[in-house]
Amino acid sequence: MSRRKIIFLAGLLIIQLSLIWPVYPVFSDIYPLILGLPLSFAWVIFVLLSAFSLLLWYYLTEPKDSEHPLNSGGR
């Protein structure tokens, strides 16, 4: 398994664990409000944005394969 894939899987594991006990109860309060959102909702949005950025990083760092059928120019 490549180092890139290990980093990706570890990041996904951390993101998933941040939404369950014991991490989520730390952020389960209503106050403080962040951009008008309760802290618990803002935490979930932050985690979703983190997952999106991790997936985007994984996609953008994918090695380019010139023999891939989608890269052949439609031939």
C-alpha positions in Angstrom: 0.0 0.0 0.0 1.4 3.4 -1.0 2.1 6.1 1.5 -0.5 8.3 -0.1 -3.2 5.7 0.5 -2.1 5.2 4.1 -2.3 9.0 4.8 -5.8 9.1 3.1 -7.2 6.1 5.1 -5.7 7.5 8.3 -7.3 10.9 7.6 -10.7 9.3 6.9 -10.5 7.3 10.1 -9.7 10.4 12.1 -12.6 12.2 10.4 -15.0 9.4 11.2 -13.9 9.1 14.8 -14.3 12.9 15.3 -18.1 12.5 14.9 -18.6 9.9 17.6 -17.8 9.5 21.3 -15.5 10.7 23.0 -14.7 13.6 20.6 -18.2 14.8 19.5 -19.5 15.4 23.1 -16.8 18.0 23.5 -18.5 20.0 20.7 -22.1 19.2 21.5 -23.0 22.5 23.1 -25.2 25.2 21.6 -22.9 28.0 22.6 -20.7 29.6 21.4 -22.4 30.4 18.1 -20.0 30.2 15.1 -21.3 32.3 12.1 -24.7 32.0 13.7 -24.6 28.2 13.9 -24.6 26.2 17.1 -21.2 24.7 18.0 -22.3 21.2 17.3 -23.6 22.0 13.8 -20.5 24.0 13.0 -18.4 21.1 14.1 -20.2 18.7 11.7 -19.8 21.2 8.9 -16.1 21.6 9.6 -15.7 17.8 9.6 -17.5 17.5 6.2 -15.3 20.2 4.7 -12.3 18.4 6.1 -13.5 15.2 4.4 -14.0 17.0 1.1 -10.5 18.6 1.2 -9.0 15.2 2.0 -10.8 13.6 -1.0 -9.7 16.6 -3.2 -6.1 16.2 -2.1 -6.3 12.4 -2.8 -7.7 13.1 -6.3 -5.2 15.8 -7.2 -2.2 13.8 -6.0 -3.2 10.8 -8.1 -0.3 9.7 -10.3 -1.1 10.4 -14.0 -1.3 7.2 -16.1 -1.0 7.9 -19.8 -2.3 4.5 -20.7 -5.6 4.9 -18.8 -8.5 4.5 -21.3 -10.0 7.9 -20.3 -6.7 9.7 -21.1 -6.4 8.2 -24.6 -8.2 11.1 -26.3 -11.3 9.0 -27.1 -9.5 6.5 -29.2 
